[in-house]
């Protein structure tokens, strides 16, 4: 098994007038729930400048950690709040290139 983290990408489509509220909700959930879960490594929120999208880039130790996160009762209570503000597409992947200057 690889030591590379599993990458979970969530693409949230949001109306520009709701982007700020969605960011606040995602920050709160990351601080109070996601960061406390076993297998979580990191999360980045990336907001489109035009207000129409947010990307959640998170790293997890294993695919099972993602399943456990999704099954957590606190997360299950959180998902409807997201869906009230945005549509969501998501996928699991692995980083195949990371380069910095």
LOVEX-493717 format. One record per atom (N, C-alpha, C, O, CB): x, y, z. Coordinates in steps of 0.2 Angstrom, whole numbers, plus 5000, padded with zeros to 4 digits. Atoms other than C-alpha are relative to their C-alpha. Glycine has a CB too. Example, Ala and Ser with C-alpha at 12.3 -4.5 7.8 and 13.67 -1.06 7.14 Angstrom:
<atoms>
500449945000/506249785039/500450065000/500950055003/499550005006/499649944999/506849955036/499650055003/499950115004/500250024993/
</atoms>
This chain:
<atoms>
500449945000/500050005000/500450065000/500950065004/499550005006/499749945001/500650174995/500050055007/499450055010/499850044994/500049954995/501150305008/499750074998/499650125002/500750015003/500349945003/500350444997/499350015003/498949965003/500150004992/500649994997/498850525004/499549994994/499650004988/499950075003/500550005005/497150494995/499750085000/499750115005/499449955003/500249935001/496550664988/499249994998/499049964994/500350034994/500749995001/494650704989/499950074997/500150125001/499649995007/500249945003/494050834977/499350015000/498949974998/500350014993/500749985001/492350924979/500050064997/500350114998/499750005008/500249945003/491751044967/499350025001/498949995000/500149994992/500749974998/490351154973/499850064996/500250114995/500050025007/500349955004/489351254961/499550055004/499150025007/499749984993/500349964995/488651404970/499850074996/500150094992/500350025006/500149935002/487751574966/500450055003/500650045009/499250015001/499549954997/488951714968/499750035007/500150055011/500150064995/500349974993/487751794982/500049955006/500049975011/499350024998/499950054994/487951634992/500749975001/500849935006/499549944998/499450024999/489751604990/500350015007/500649975010/500550024995/499749984994/490251695006/499749965006/500149945010/499950085001/500350044995/489051605017/500249934999/500349895005/499250004999/499850075000/489551435010/500750005002/500949955005/500049984992/499350004998/491451475013/500050005008/500349965011/500450064998/500050004993/490951515031/499849945003/500149915008/499550065003/500250074998/490051355033/500549954999/500649915004/499349984996/499550055001/491451255026/500650015005/500849965007/500250004992/499449994995/492751335037/499849985007/500249955010/500150085000/500350024994/491651305052/500049925001/500349905006/499350035002/500050075000/491451125048/500749975000/500849925003/499649974994/499350035000/493251095044/500350015007/500749975009/500450044995/499749994993/493751175061/499749965005/500149935009/499950075001/500450034995/492451085071/499949934999/499849895004/499450035002/500150075001/492250915063/500549974996/500949924998/499349994996/499550035005/493350875048/500749995003/501049935003/500150034994/499450004997/494950915057/500149955006/500749945008/500350075002/499950044994/494550805072/499949924998/500049885002/499450015004/500150075002/494250645061/500649964999/501149994996/499550004994/499450055002/495450495060/500150004993/499649994989/499949935003/499850005007/496350495044/500150064996/500350064990/499649954997/500049945003/496150675040/500850035000/501150025005/499550055003/499349975000/497850765034/499950074999/500350115002/500449964995/500049925001/497350935027/499450014995/499149974992/500750024996/500549985004/496051035018/500250074998/500550115001/499350005004/499949935003/496151185006/499350024997/499049974994/500650004995/500649985003/494651285001/500350054995/500650104996/499550045005/499849955005/494851374984/499450034997/498949994995/500449964994/500649975002/493551504979/500150034993/500650074993/499850055005/500049965007/493251564961/499950075001/499550095005/499549974995/500149935000/493451744959/499450034998/499150085000/500650044996/500649975003/491851764950/499449975005/498849995004/499949974993/500550024995/490951684965/499649944999/499149925002/499550055001/500450055002/490251534956/500249935002/499849885001/499950004992/499750074998/491351384962/500450015006/500750065008/500449984994/499550014995/492251324977/500249934999/499949884998/499750015007/499750065000/493451184977/500249985007/500650025010/500649994995/499750024994/493851084992/500549944999/500349894996/499449975005/499550055001/495450994991/500249975007/500550015011/500650034996/499850034994/495750875005/500449945000/500349904995/499449995005/499650065000/497050745009/499849955006/499749985012/500750015000/500150054995/496650585019/500549944999/500849934994/499249974999/499550065000/497750435024/499849944996/500249914993/500049985007/500250065003/496650305016/499350014997/498950064999/500049935004/500749995003/495050285005/499549985006/498950015006/499949954995/500550024995/494250205021/499950065005/499350075007/500349945004/500149944995/494550365031/499550054997/499150085000/500750045000/500549965003/493450455018/499449975001/498950015002/500250014992/500650044999/492150325019/499750015008/499150035009/500049934999/500249994993/492150345038/499850075001/499350095005/500649985005/500249934999/492050535037/499350014997/498950045000/500550044996/500749995003/490550525025/499549975005/498949995005/500049974993/500450044996/489750405038/499950035007/499550015011/500249935001/500049974993/490050515053/499450045001/499250084996/500650055001/500649974999/488450575060/500050085000/499550114998/499749985007/500049935000/489050755062/500150024992/499850084990/500750025003/499949985007/489550755043/499349994997/499150034992/500549964997/500650025003/487850675038/499550065002/499150084998/499749945003/500449944998/487050825048/500250064996/499850114995/500050015007/499749945004/488150945038/499850004993/499750064990/500750005001/500150005008/487850885020/499450044998/499450074993/499949934998/500649965002/486050955019/500150085000/499850114996/499449985004/499949935000/486651125024/500450024994/500350084991/500450025006/499649985006/487951125010/499550004993/499550044989/500649954998/500450005006/486651064997/499450055000/499250064994/499649935000/500549945000/485451205002/500450064997/500050114995/499850025007/499649945003/486851324995/500349984994/500450034990/500550025005/499650025006/487651224981/499949934998/499649895002/500850015002/500050075003/487751074970/500749985001/501250025001/499850004993/499450034999/489150954973/500249944996/499849904995/500149985008/499750055004/490250844962/500649985004/501050025006/500150014993/499450014997/491650744970/500349934997/500049894994/499949995008/499750065002/492950614967/500649995004/500950045007/500250004992/499450024996/494450524975/500549994995/500449974989/499949935004/499450015004/496150524967/500650005003/500649995010/500050064995/499450004997/497950534970/500450064996/500350074990/500449934999/499549955004/499250674966/500549974996/500849924998/500350045006/499550035005/500250634951/500550054998/501050034995/499649984993/499449955000/501250794951/499950065005/499350085005/500050034992/500049944995/501650924964/500650044998/501250015000/499949985007/499449975002/502851054958/499950085003/499450115002/500250004993/500149934998/503251224966/500750044998/501250014997/500050005008/499449965002/504451364963/500350035007/500850075007/499950064995/
</atoms>
